[in-house]
């Protein structure tokens, strides 16, 4: 190992002493480092330009901020029917209330206590609102206030959108617009414009509320009235009436069943409702009907007899019982503004499913009316249920 190492060193020294080898090595070294130098100078130039852009861009696009205060801290208009319980800022950009551009620089204007707090303090006089009045929500939808200086003049364009709501109900929107040419700092003008817009909107909404408050549902609870309909919804429907049993000629639909089926009854429970607002409460009027659809019910010619008709009548009777049950469930329910529609729909679907299951069981146990003892049992049971329902 020692001998090999000494020999290797001698060979390396000899190559370094070779003139041809030295010449090639020196030229490669100079060429390689020349390229390094060019790359270094290129990146230095690029970095210098980037630094200048960064410096100039920061100077050109920088945005400073200036505070507004909405003084005096009390709206000139004092509502007689409502008070602002909450202010909500719904703008997409809530950083500033206005922007002023001068010599390529932009200055943002904002409230020193925050937009929502500044507006709430202004409209309520620092907590002096009459909370015995109707509470409302003031929503700041838009503030597009831009000022630009040209020469010695400021040109200011303003647009403010404010909305009012009660609970989850959006009621009205108000838009204020304005333009101005000023020869002084526009901040004071912008502050006055905002106060005038708020004062005007408060006055307009308070007057609107005095006229329309009865049409706005401020009560969370919903009143639901429910009745059984005595009239059909469609021309081809028959509404259940125990005094008017089905007749064979009521079955006018095309025959669609299997060959062994003699008849089919298409009946069910329908529900429809309408809403209105009375005395600040939503009132829902629900109408329930047990219906028989003539156009989808049918008889085979050889099956037209009293026994099969009695079996089909019981299908309609079961629909009537389920209609009565739906009425009772709706009467017992408790409803709010945000759930009454869902609850009614759930009840209706549940009854439809129960009715279908009951009719399948009826056909299974009676074998579609062939087992006369079972048919008689079902007839007695359904008759008693109709009597107990008290609907008809």
Helices and strands as residue ranges (DSSP letters): H 2-17, H 19-61, E 63-68, E 82-89, E 98-102, E 105-111, H 115-124, E 134-150, E 153-166, E 169-182, H 187-212, G 213-215, E 223-228, E 237-239, G 248-250, E 263-264, E 267-278, E 281-293, G 294-296, E 298-299, G 301-303, H 306-332, H 340-366, H 372-389
